[in-house]
Amino acid sequence: MTRSESDTRERLLAAAERLLLESGYEKVSIRAVCTAAEVNPAAVHYHFGSKDALVVALLESRLAPLWESSMDELARRSAGVAECVAAVIEPLVDLAADPAGRLYLRLLARLVQSRRDIGWTARWFSLAPFVALLRRQCPSIGEREARSRWLLAFDLILGRFGAPLAADRVLPPDEVAALRAFVTAGLCAATTDARTDAAAGSPPTGRRHGSANRRDLE
């Protein structure tokens, strides 16, 4: 990418951010973004492909740095699930206290909860590394189950922080702590097979979830 192309992308991102703050997602058109950025009317299609792809690029450029270093470090040292959940949620608390941050949260919730193939490129915007973290701590959870649990977890988290009706409400510390504990417990819950084995008095295959849960919830 040339310097000129990079500059144009940044102008488009800045213009989109400003217009989205002023008018909201539904009322912002690609043409309006190009006009505000003072670029060719086809620039968004050329650099991003679509309005949604422009929003994806905006979110990744603004939010990816909030998680990248902390989540990479947690992955390197195989941190517990509770630490990972806290690292996901804590930046959202700060974002919710700022108008631009609340915009990012609403846009992120909109895209994630749509269940469409968004085409994220930043590592921690995909489920794969989160699935790997969870399965490392709870080996008896299969990949499909781990994905389902994280999807439910992100639905809950983004529903609390990014729902349109949340407006400018900031979650108090006790609610944030309760959310962290609830999400952690859901992610670490024993599988059906493990609960059946426990009820029958035999140890479940693989690592015991009971010990993992106690450590993560402390």
Backbone as numpy.savetxt, mean C-alpha at the origin, in Angstrom:
# Nx Ny Nz CAx CAy CAz Cx Cy Cz
15.97 7.78 -21.21 15.13 8.98 -21.21 16.01 10.23 -21.21
15.74 11.17 -22.14 16.51 12.39 -22.21 16.13 13.33 -21.08
16.95 14.34 -20.86 16.66 15.32 -19.81 15.37 16.06 -20.13
15.15 16.35 -21.40 13.92 17.03 -21.81 12.69 16.19 -21.48
12.78 14.89 -21.78 11.65 14.00 -21.49 11.41 13.89 -19.99
12.50 13.82 -19.22 12.37 13.77 -17.77 11.72 15.03 -17.22
12.12 16.17 -17.76 11.53 17.45 -17.32 10.04 17.50 -17.64
9.68 17.00 -18.82 8.26 16.99 -19.20 7.45 16.09 -18.27
7.98 14.93 -17.96 7.30 14.02 -17.02 7.07 14.70 -15.67
8.08 15.38 -15.18 7.95 16.04 -13.88 6.93 17.17 -13.92
6.90 17.89 -15.03 5.90 18.96 -15.17 4.49 18.38 -15.20
4.34 17.26 -15.87 3.03 16.61 -15.92 2.62 16.11 -14.54
3.55 15.52 -13.82 3.25 15.03 -12.47 2.88 16.18 -11.54
3.62 17.27 -11.62 3.33 18.41 -10.76 1.97 19.03 -11.10
1.68 19.13 -12.39 0.39 19.68 -12.81 -0.76 18.78 -12.39
-0.58 17.47 -12.56 -1.63 16.53 -12.15 -1.87 16.60 -10.65
-0.80 16.68 -9.88 -0.94 16.78 -8.43 -1.72 18.02 -8.03
-1.39 19.15 -8.64 -2.07 20.41 -8.32 -3.56 20.35 -8.69
-3.86 19.85 -9.86 -5.26 19.78 -10.30 -6.07 18.77 -9.48
-5.46 17.65 -9.14 -6.15 16.65 -8.33 -6.47 17.19 -6.94
-5.57 17.98 -6.40 -5.82 18.60 -5.10 -6.97 19.59 -5.18
-7.02 20.33 -6.29 -8.05 21.36 -6.45 -9.41 20.79 -6.79
-9.44 19.75 -7.64 -10.72 19.33 -8.22 -11.12 17.88 -7.95
-10.18 17.03 -7.55 -10.50 15.63 -7.36 -10.33 14.83 -8.63
-10.24 13.52 -8.48 -9.91 12.63 -9.60 -10.91 12.73 -10.75
-12.18 12.67 -10.44 -13.21 12.59 -11.48 -13.22 13.81 -12.40
-12.90 14.97 -11.86 -13.03 16.21 -12.62 -11.75 16.61 -13.37
-10.70 15.86 -13.20 -9.43 16.19 -13.86 -9.31 15.38 -15.15
-9.12 16.06 -16.25 -8.96 15.39 -17.55 -7.50 15.41 -17.99
-7.17 14.52 -18.90 -5.82 14.50 -19.45 -5.50 15.82 -20.14
-6.49 16.35 -20.87 -6.28 17.63 -21.56 -5.97 18.74 -20.57
-6.68 18.76 -19.44 -6.44 19.79 -18.43 -5.04 19.69 -17.86
-4.56 18.47 -17.66 -3.20 18.28 -17.13 -2.17 18.79 -18.12
-2.36 18.48 -19.39 -1.41 18.94 -20.41 -1.42 20.46 -20.52
-2.61 21.05 -20.43 -2.71 22.50 -20.51 -2.01 23.15 -19.33
-2.24 22.62 -18.12 -1.62 23.18 -16.93 -0.10 23.03 -16.96
0.38 21.94 -17.56 1.82 21.71 -17.64 2.46 22.43 -18.82
1.60 23.04 -19.68 2.05 23.77 -20.86 2.87 22.86 -21.79
2.28 21.70 -22.08 2.95 20.75 -22.97 1.96 20.32 -24.05
2.45 19.55 -25.00 1.62 19.02 -26.09 0.43 18.24 -25.54
-0.77 18.39 -26.14 -1.96 17.68 -25.64 -1.81 16.16 -25.59
-0.87 15.62 -26.36 -0.67 14.17 -26.37 0.41 13.73 -25.39
0.93 14.65 -24.58 2.09 14.34 -23.74 1.79 13.26 -22.69
0.60 13.31 -22.09 0.27 12.29 -21.08 0.26 10.91 -21.71
-0.36 10.78 -22.87 -0.40 9.49 -23.56 1.00 9.02 -23.94
1.84 9.94 -24.35 3.19 9.59 -24.76 4.04 9.11 -23.58
3.98 9.85 -22.46 4.86 9.56 -21.33 4.29 8.52 -20.36
2.96 8.41 -20.28 2.36 7.53 -19.28 1.39 6.51 -19.87
0.66 6.89 -20.91 -0.26 5.97 -21.55 -1.72 6.21 -21.24
-2.01 6.65 -20.00 -3.40 6.87 -19.61 -3.45 7.73 -18.35
-4.63 8.15 -18.00 -4.82 8.94 -16.77 -4.45 8.11 -15.55
-4.92 6.85 -15.50 -4.59 6.00 -14.36 -3.09 5.77 -14.24
-2.42 5.57 -15.37 -0.97 5.36 -15.34 -0.25 6.62 -14.86
-0.78 7.78 -15.18 -0.22 9.04 -14.68 -0.36 9.09 -13.15
-1.52 8.70 -12.64 -1.75 8.70 -11.19 -0.84 7.68 -10.51
-0.66 6.52 -11.13 0.24 5.51 -10.59 1.66 6.07 -10.47
2.13 6.72 -11.52 3.47 7.31 -11.50 3.58 8.38 -10.42
2.52 9.18 -10.25 2.51 10.21 -9.22 2.63 9.57 -7.83
1.82 8.55 -7.58 1.84 7.90 -6.27 3.18 7.24 -5.99
3.73 6.56 -6.99 5.02 5.90 -6.77 6.12 6.93 -6.51
6.09 8.05 -7.23 7.14 9.04 -7.03 7.04 9.71 -5.66
5.83 9.86 -5.15 5.64 10.55 -3.87 5.67 9.61 -2.66
5.20 8.37 -2.85 5.03 7.48 -1.70 6.10 6.39 -1.58
6.65 5.94 -2.69 7.61 4.83 -2.62 8.76 5.10 -1.65
9.31 6.33 -1.61 10.41 6.58 -0.67 10.01 6.42 0.80
8.72 6.54 1.10 8.27 6.43 2.49 8.44 5.01 3.02
8.35 4.02 2.13 8.42 2.62 2.55 9.71 1.92 2.16
10.34 2.40 1.11 11.42 1.62 0.49 12.53 1.24 1.46
13.14 2.23 2.12 14.30 1.92 2.96 13.91 1.10 4.18
12.79 1.46 4.82 12.39 0.73 6.03 11.98 -0.70 5.71
11.20 -0.90 4.64 10.75 -2.24 4.29 11.91 -3.10 3.77
12.83 -2.50 3.03 14.01 -3.25 2.58 14.81 -3.75 3.78
14.97 -2.89 4.78 15.72 -3.27 5.97 15.01 -4.38 6.73
13.68 -4.27 6.88 12.93 -5.31 7.57 13.02 -6.65 6.83
12.99 -6.59 5.50 13.10 -7.82 4.71 14.49 -8.44 4.87
15.53 -7.61 4.92 16.90 -8.13 5.05 17.10 -8.89 6.35
16.48 -8.41 7.42 16.68 -9.07 8.72 15.51 -9.96 9.13
14.65 -10.28 8.17 13.52 -11.18 8.43 12.73 -10.74 9.66
12.31 -9.48 9.67 11.58 -8.92 10.81 10.24 -9.60 10.99
9.70 -9.51 12.19 8.40 -10.09 12.48 7.27 -9.35 11.77
6.13 -9.99 11.72 4.98 -9.43 11.01 4.53 -8.12 11.65
4.55 -8.04 12.97 4.11 -6.82 13.65 4.96 -5.61 13.24
6.26 -5.81 13.12 7.14 -4.73 12.69 6.82 -4.29 11.27
6.55 -5.25 10.41 6.22 -4.93 9.02 4.91 -4.16 8.93
3.92 -4.59 9.69 2.63 -3.88 9.68 2.82 -2.46 10.19
3.60 -2.28 11.25 3.85 -0.94 11.78 4.55 -0.06 10.74
5.50 -0.65 10.00 6.23 0.12 9.00 5.33 0.54 7.84
4.29 -0.24 7.56 3.32 0.12 6.53 2.41 1.25 7.02
1.95 1.14 8.25 0.93 2.05 8.76 1.48 3.40 9.19
2.64 3.43 9.81 3.13 4.68 10.39 3.23 5.83 9.37
3.75 5.61 8.16 3.78 6.73 7.20 2.39 7.24 6.84
1.38 6.36 6.89 0.02 6.77 6.56 -0.52 7.74 7.60
-0.10 7.59 8.83 -0.53 8.50 9.90 -0.07 9.93 9.57
1.17 10.06 9.15 1.69 11.38 8.78 1.01 11.92 7.53
0.78 11.05 6.54 0.12 11.49 5.31 -1.29 12.01 5.60
-2.00 11.35 6.51 -3.39 11.73 6.80 -3.50 13.10 7.44
-2.39 13.63 7.94 -2.41 14.94 8.59 -2.14 16.08 7.62
-1.94 15.75 6.32 -1.56 16.75 5.33 -2.50 16.67 4.13
-2.95 17.82 3.58 -3.88 17.78 2.44 -3.36 16.97 1.25
-2.10 17.18 0.88 -1.54 16.40 -0.23 -1.46 14.93 0.14
-1.10 14.64 1.38 -1.04 13.26 1.83 -2.39 12.58 1.77
-3.45 13.30 2.15 -4.79 12.72 2.10 -5.20 12.45 0.66
-4.78 13.31 -0.26 -5.04 13.05 -1.68 -4.37 11.75 -2.11
-3.11 11.57 -1.75 -2.40 10.34 -2.12 -3.11 9.12 -1.56
-3.57 9.22 -0.32 -4.24 8.07 0.32 -5.54 7.73 -0.39
-6.31 8.74 -0.77 -7.57 8.47 -1.47 -7.31 7.85 -2.84
-6.31 8.37 -3.55 -5.97 7.82 -4.86 -5.45 6.39 -4.74
-4.61 6.16 -3.74 -4.07 4.82 -3.53 -5.18 3.83 -3.20
-6.09 4.23 -2.33 -7.22 3.36 -1.97 -8.07 3.06 -3.20
-8.28 4.07 -4.01 -9.10 3.90 -5.22 -8.50 2.85 -6.15
-7.20 2.93 -6.36 -6.55 2.01 -7.28 -6.41 0.61 -6.70
-5.98 0.52 -5.45 -5.77 -0.79 -4.84 -7.08 -1.56 -4.71
-8.13 -0.88 -4.28 -9.40 -1.56 -4.04 -10.17 -1.84 -5.33
-9.70 -1.30 -6.44 -10.35 -1.60 -7.72 -10.03 -3.02 -8.20
-8.95 -3.61 -7.66 -8.51 -4.95 -8.02 -8.15 -5.08 -9.50
-7.83 -3.93 -10.14 -7.41 -4.00 -11.53 -5.90 -4.19 -11.60
-5.42 -4.65 -12.76 -3.98 -4.80 -12.97 -3.41 -3.40 -13.21
-2.82 -2.85 -12.17 -2.40 -1.45 -12.22 -1.06 -1.27 -12.91
-0.16 -2.23 -12.77 1.15 -2.08 -13.38 2.12 -1.30 -12.52
2.06 -1.54 -11.19 3.03 -0.88 -10.31 4.44 -1.32 -10.68
5.40 -0.42 -10.53 6.79 -0.76 -10.80 7.65 -0.73 -9.54
7.27 0.06 -8.54 8.02 0.11 -7.28 7.84 -1.20 -6.52
8.90 -1.69 -5.92 8.89 -3.01 -5.30 7.78 -3.16 -4.26
7.66 -2.19 -3.35 6.73 -2.34 -2.23 5.32 -1.88 -2.57
5.05 -1.70 -3.86 3.68 -1.48 -4.30 3.08 -2.76 -4.87
3.84 -3.83 -4.87 3.33 -5.13 -5.30 3.18 -6.03 -4.07
2.38 -7.08 -4.22 2.14 -7.98 -3.09 3.29 -8.96 -2.85
4.07 -9.25 -3.88 5.06 -10.33 -3.79 6.00 -10.22 -2.58
6.63 -9.07 -2.32 7.55 -9.02 -1.18 6.83 -9.14 0.16
5.59 -8.65 0.24 4.82 -8.80 1.47 4.46 -10.26 1.71
4.12 -10.96 0.64 3.81 -12.38 0.74 5.04 -13.15 1.23
6.21 -12.81 0.69 7.45 -13.48 1.09 7.74 -13.24 2.57
7.53 -12.01 3.03 7.76 -11.70 4.45 6.85 -12.52 5.35
5.58 -12.60 5.00 4.62 -13.32 5.82 4.93 -14.82 5.84
5.24 -15.39 4.70 5.49 -16.83 4.63 6.81 -17.21 5.32
7.74 -16.26 5.39 8.98 -16.53 6.12 8.71 -16.68 7.61
7.77 -15.88 8.11 7.43 -15.94 9.53 6.41 -17.03 9.83
5.55 -17.33 8.88 4.48 -18.33 9.07 4.52 -19.31 7.90
5.45 -20.25 7.88 5.66 -21.12 6.73 4.47 -21.98 6.34
3.57 -22.27 7.28 2.45 -23.15 6.93 1.36 -22.42 6.14
1.49 -21.10 6.00 0.54 -20.35 5.17 0.99 -20.43 3.72
0.12 -20.91 2.86 0.46 -21.03 1.44 0.50 -19.66 0.77
1.09 -19.64 -0.43 1.24 -18.37 -1.15 -0.11 -17.73 -1.45
-1.06 -18.52 -1.92 -2.37 -17.97 -2.25 -3.06 -17.39 -1.01
-2.97 -18.12 0.10 -3.57 -17.64 1.35 -2.88 -16.37 1.83
-1.55 -16.32 1.69 -0.81 -15.13 2.12 -1.22 -13.91 1.28
-1.41 -14.10 0.00 -1.85 -13.00 -0.86 -3.24 -12.51 -0.43
-4.13 -13.46 -0.18 -5.49 -13.09 0.23 -5.47 -12.31 1.53
-4.63 -12.74 2.47 -4.56 -12.04 3.76 -4.03 -10.62 3.61
-3.01 -10.46 2.78 -2.48 -9.11 2.59 -3.47 -8.22 1.85
-4.20 -8.78 0.89 -5.22 -7.99 0.20 -6.27 -7.50 1.19
-6.72 -8.37 2.07 -7.68 -7.96 3.09 -7.08 -6.93 4.04
-5.82 -7.13 4.39 -5.14 -6.19 5.28 -5.06 -4.80 4.66
-4.67 -4.73 3.39 -4.57 -3.43 2.74 -5.95 -2.80 2.52
-6.96 -3.63 2.27 -8.32 -3.09 2.18 -8.71 -2.40 3.48
-8.41 -3.06 4.58 -8.76 -2.50 5.90 -7.95 -1.24 6.18
-6.65 -1.31 5.96 -5.78 -0.16 6.25 -6.17 1.05 5.40
-6.31 0.84 4.10 -6.63 1.95 3.22 -8.07 2.43 3.42
-8.93 1.53 3.85 -10.29 1.94 4.17 -10.33 2.90 5.35
-9.41 2.71 6.29 -9.35 3.59 7.45 -8.70 4.93 7.12
-7.70 4.90 6.25 -6.95 6.12 5.97 -7.35 6.81 4.66
-7.83 6.03 3.67 -8.02 6.62 2.35 -9.43 6.66 1.85
-10.41 6.26 2.67 -11.80 6.31 2.23 -12.24 7.75 2.03
-13.02 8.05 0.98 -13.48 9.43 0.74 -14.19 10.04 1.94
-14.95 9.22 2.67 -15.69 9.76 3.82 -14.79 10.06 5.00
-13.52 9.60 4.93 -12.60 9.89 6.03 -12.26 11.38 6.07
-12.38 12.05 4.90 -12.12 13.51 4.80 -10.77 13.83 5.44
-10.78 14.79 6.39 -9.52 15.19 7.01 -9.38 14.63 8.42
-10.12 13.56 8.71 -10.08 12.97 10.04 -8.75 12.28 10.26
-8.12 12.54 11.39 -6.87 11.91 11.75 -7.15 10.87 12.84
-6.69 9.64 12.61 -6.92 8.59 13.59 -6.13 8.87 14.86
-6.76 8.78 16.03 -6.03 8.96 17.29 -5.08 7.78 17.52
-4.07 7.97 18.36 -3.06 6.92 18.57 -3.64 5.59 19.01
-4.69 5.59 19.85 -5.23 4.31 20.31 -5.88 3.54 19.17
-6.50 4.25 18.22 -7.10 3.57 17.07 -6.03 3.04 16.12
-4.94 3.78 15.98 -3.83 3.31 15.15 -3.23 2.04 15.75
-3.05 2.04 17.07 -2.50 0.86 17.74 -3.44 -0.33 17.58
-4.75 -0.09 17.72 -5.72 -1.17 17.56 -5.71 -1.72 16.14
-5.56 -0.83 15.16 -5.50 -1.26 13.76 -4.27 -2.12 13.52
-3.12 -1.69 14.05 -1.89 -2.49 13.90 -2.07 -3.88 14.49
-2.62 -3.95 15.70 -2.79 -5.24 16.37 -3.76 -6.14 15.62
-4.85 -5.54 15.12 -5.88 -6.30 14.42 -5.33 -6.87 13.12
-4.63 -6.05 12.35 -4.06 -6.50 11.08 -3.01 -7.58 11.31
-2.15 -7.38 12.31 -1.13 -8.38 12.62 -1.75 -9.72 13.00
-2.79 -9.68 13.83 -3.45 -10.92 14.25 -4.07 -11.63 13.06
-4.69 -10.88 12.16 -5.30 -11.49 10.98 -4.29 -12.12 10.06
-3.15 -11.46 9.88 -2.12 -12.01 9.01 -1.51 -13.28 9.59
-1.36 -13.32 10.90 -0.68 -14.44 11.55 -1.60 -15.56 12.01
-2.91 -15.41 11.82 -3.85 -16.40 12.33 -3.52 -17.79 11.78
-3.75 -18.80 12.63 -3.49 -20.18 12.22 -4.37 -20.56 11.05
-3.85 -21.38 10.17 -4.63 -21.88 9.04 -5.66 -22.89 9.53
-6.61 -23.22 8.67 -7.63 -24.20 9.04 -7.01 -25.53 9.43
-6.01 -25.99 8.68 -5.35 -27.27 8.97 -4.68 -27.23 10.33
-4.05 -26.10 10.66 -3.36 -25.99 11.93 -4.35 -26.03 13.09
-5.51 -25.36 12.92 -6.52 -25.37 13.97 -7.10 -26.77 14.15
-7.28 -27.49 13.04 -7.80 -28.85 13.10 -6.82 -29.76 13.83
-5.52 -29.62 13.50 -4.50 -30.43 14.16 -4.46 -30.14 15.66
-4.56 -28.84 16.00 -4.51 -28.46 17.41 -5.70 -29.05 18.17
-6.87 -29.03 17.54 -8.07 -29.57 18.19 -7.95 -31.07 18.38
-7.24 -31.73 17.48 -7.08 -33.18 17.56 -5.94 -33.58 18.49
-5.20 -32.58 18.97 -4.12 -32.86 19.90 -2.80 -33.20 19.26
-2.69 -33.00 17.94 -1.43 -33.28 17.26 -0.81 -31.99 16.77
0.53 -31.92 16.74 1.18 -30.67 16.31 0.95 -30.42 14.83
0.69 -29.17 14.43 0.54 -28.86 13.00 1.85 -29.00 12.28
1.77 -29.24 10.99 2.99 -29.35 10.20 3.64 -28.00 10.08
4.97 -27.99 9.99 5.69 -26.73 9.86 5.76 -26.02 11.19
6.02 -24.73 11.13 6.19 -23.92 12.32 4.88 -23.68 13.02
4.90 -23.71 14.35 3.69 -23.44 15.11 3.32 -21.97 15.02
2.06 -21.70 14.67 1.64 -20.31 14.57 1.44 -19.70 15.92
1.11 -20.50 16.92 0.85 -19.92 18.23 2.02 -19.13 18.74
3.23 -19.68 18.65 4.40 -18.98 19.12 4.68 -17.76 18.27
4.46 -17.86 16.96 4.70 -16.70 16.09 3.73 -15.59 16.44
2.48 -15.94 16.68 1.49 -14.92 16.99 1.83 -14.19 18.28
2.25 -14.94 19.31 2.54 -14.28 20.57 3.69 -13.30 20.40
4.71 -13.71 19.65 5.85 -12.82 19.46 5.47 -11.58 18.67
4.67 -11.75 17.63 4.31 -10.63 16.78 3.38 -9.66 17.47
2.54 -10.15 18.36 1.55 -9.28 18.98 2.07 -8.60 20.23
3.25 -8.98 20.69 3.80 -8.34 21.89 4.30 -6.94 21.58
